[in-house]
Amino acid sequence: MIYIRSNDEIEIIRNSALMVSATLTEVAKFLKPGITTISIDKMAEQFIRDNGGIPSFKGYHGFPYSLCISVNEVVVHGFPSSYVLKDGDIISVDCGFYKNHYHGDSAYTFAIGDVKPEILRLLRVTKESVARGVAKAADSNRVGDISYAVEHFCATENRYGVVRELVGHGVGRELHEDPQIPNFGRRGDGKKLREGMVIAIEPMINLGTKDVYTLKDGWTVVTGDGKASAHFEHTTAVRKGAGEALSSFTVIEAAEQANSELNSSYYTPAITA
């Protein structure tokens, strides 16, 4: 079933989505080489609960953690662990926040230290593709218009692999609702979008092949060729003219930049006269 949300419902979802952004902002402040991914999960869960929320992911179909943390070639659904982040890693952090009966859902991929230029470009393109998808989340458009915008930019223009096995989705009282939002497709295809629908647009874009496989834990999805993957996601309201992102990257980007400058000054010897 596809739900059309009232303005009041959308504002509740916006609040949950912005709390996801706030959680990811805390992650941005916390990240640096030498920390474990499980420590990120514990910090984020405490932040979510301190702010009156429940981690949407913890216990969802048996998922045992509050965050999906996916490093380098892991596409999505990675388990937080004792893995120690190192200079040059990228890390996708996917988070859900549940409060007042509604979920927010967003993801962001961070660069740790000195990351290769070709991988930084993958991150920039993937993030831009979310914005292009959100722009197409307009009343009377179709799901395929979003899908085409993402695929054309990432695959046709930039020659990256667009993951097909995993898709975006509706968001509301349930974490995953109809309709599905693929990151590939044709303009004019799929379900018609109506103002008031709330969806998660989440491109998962690979540096190499689009092919992926799932590890024996039944959750962790990795690229078929071992190359890096990026993942960004916005909870999005369908509006007239263009979609509206209910989550925010702006606050995350500011914290990411500040953390980068702090760590750079820490590791770089001071220049004295």
N, C-alpha and C positions, 0 to 999 in steps of 0.2 A: 504494500500500500504506500502511495506517495502522499505526504502530508503538506498542506498549505498552512503555514504558521501565521498567527496573528502578530501584529506589531509588538504586543506585550511579550509573546513567546519569543520572538526574535531578540528582544532586548535581554531576556534571561539567557538565551543561548550566547548572545554577544558577551555577557558578563563571564560565562564559563570559558568562552574562547579567549577572552583577554586574560583570564587567569592562567590559561595554558601559555600565552605569550609571556606573562609574568614569570611563570615557572622556567620557561626556556631562557628568559633573561637572567635568572639566577644561575642556570647552567652555564651561560656565557661567561659570567663573572668567575665561575668556579674552575673552568677548564684550563688545563695546562699540562705539559708533558710531566709524566711521573705519577699521575693519579690513576686509580683503577676505575673501570666503568661501573663497578658495583657501588663505589662511593658516590658517584653521580646519582644513581638511582635512589640511594638512601637519603641524600640531601633533598632531592626533588620530592620524594614522598613526604618528608617532614614538612616541607614548604606548603605542599598541597593541603595537608591535614591542618596545619597551623592557620590556613586561610579558609577553613570551613568546608573544604572540598573532599571528595573521595577520588582516588586515582581510578580513572575509567578502565584502565587496562588490567589492573591487578585482579586476577581471578576470572577474567573474561575468557570463556571457553578453556579455563585452566591455565591461562598465561600467568606465570608466577611472580612477575615484577610490575613496578609502577610505570616504567619507561621501556620502550623498545630502543635499544642502543645498538647501532649498526656501524661497524668500523670498516673503512676501506672497501673491500669487495663485497661486504654484506649489504644487501639491498634494503631489506626491512626485517622487522621482527627479531632482531638480534637480542640475545640474553645479556644483561649486565653480568659482569664476571670479574675475576681477578686480573684480567688483561690490563696491563699498564700502558697508558697512552704515551706515544713517543712523537718526537718531532717529525713532521711530514705526514702524519695520519690525517684522515678526515673522519668525522663522526656524525652520523645522522641520529638525532634525538627526536623521537616521536612520543607525544604526550597527550593524554586525555584528562579532562577535569570535569567532574560531575557535581553539580550543586543545584538545589531547587528543582530537581526532577529533570534537568536537561544537561546534555554533554556539550563540551567544546573539544575540538580535535585539531592539532596543528603539529607540524614537524619542521625542523630546520637542520641543515648540514653545516657543521663547523669545521674550519681548518685549524689544525694544531701546529703551531710554529711555522717552519719554512716548508710550505707545500709546493710541489712542482707546478709550474705555470699551466701545463695542459690540464691538470686536475682543478686548479682554481678557475679556469675557464669553464670546465664542466659545471662547477657550482654556480657560476654567474648565469650560464645559459639555463640551467634547471630552474633557478629562482625566477628568472625573467619569464619562463614558460608558465609559471603559476599565475603571474600577473596577466599574461595573455589569455589564459583560461578563464580567470575571473572576469575579464572584460567581456567575454562571450556568454556569461551566465545571465543573460537578459531575457525578460519576459517575451514569450513567443519564439525564441530561438529553440533549438533542439540540443540534446546531449551531444550529438555528433559535432556540433559547432565548437563546443569546448574541446572535444577530443581532437578534432582536426587542427585547431589552433596550437595545441601542445605538440602534436606529432609533426606538423609541418615545420615548426620552428626548430624542434630538437633533432628530428631525423633528416628531413629534406634539406634544411638550411645549414645545419651544423653536423650532420653525419654521426649522430650518437644513436645508441641502441635504446629504444623505448620499450620498457617492460610491458608485456601484454597479459601476463597471468594474474596481475594484481591491479586493482582499480580503486578509484575514489567511490564515494557513496553518500547517501543522505545522512544527516545528523540531526538528532533531536532528543526525544525521550529515550531512544535506544542509540547506542554508539554507532551501529551500522544499520541504516535504513535504505529503502529504495529511494531513488533509482541508483543503479551502478553508474559510475562516471569513468569510462575507459580513457586512457591517454593516447588512444589511436582511433581513427575512424574517419567518416566522411561527413562533410557539411550537409545539413538537412536531414540526417538520419537520427534515429533514436527517439526517446521520449520527448514530448514538448515540455519546455520549461515554463513555469507559471510563477508570477510574482508571489513571494511568500515561501517558496521552497527554500530549504537550507541544505546545502551539500558541502562535502569535503572534496576539494580539488587537490590532487596530490601526485604530480608527476614523479616517477621513479625512472631515472635516466642513467644509462650506463656508458662509460667511456668507450667500450668496445661492443661486443655482441649484445643483442637484446635478450638472449637466452639466459634463463636462470634455473636453479634447482634448489630443493629444500634439503637441509641436513637431517640427520637421523633424529634430532630432537623434535622434529615435526613442526618447527616454527621458523628457524633461521633460514632465510632465503639469500643465496649468494649468486654472483654473476657466473655464467658458464665458462668464462675465460680467465677469471681471477682478476680482472681489471676493476677499477674503482667504480662506485655507483653513488649518485647523489639523490636526495629525497627532500622535497619541500612541500608544505601543505598549508592551505588556508581553509578554515570554516567560512563558507560563503553564502550570502543571501541573494537569491534571484530578485533582481529589481528591473524596473523599466529602463531601457537604454543600455545598462551594463550591470554586472554583478557588483556586490559590495562585500569586501573581505571583512569578516567580523573579528578575526584574529589579526594581530599586527606583527610585522617584522621590524618596524622602526625601532621599537624599544630594545629588541634583541640586537640589532645592528649596532646601536649606540654602546651597549654593554660589551659587545664583541670587539669593537674598535678600542674602547678603553682598556680592556683586558690585554689586547694585543700590544698596545703602547706600554702598558705596565710591564709585561713580560719581556718586551724588547729592551726596555731600559734596565731591567734586572740582569739580563744576560749579556748586555753590551757594556764593556768597560767605559767609564766616563772619560771624556776628553778634557784634559786640563791645559791651561796655558803654560 
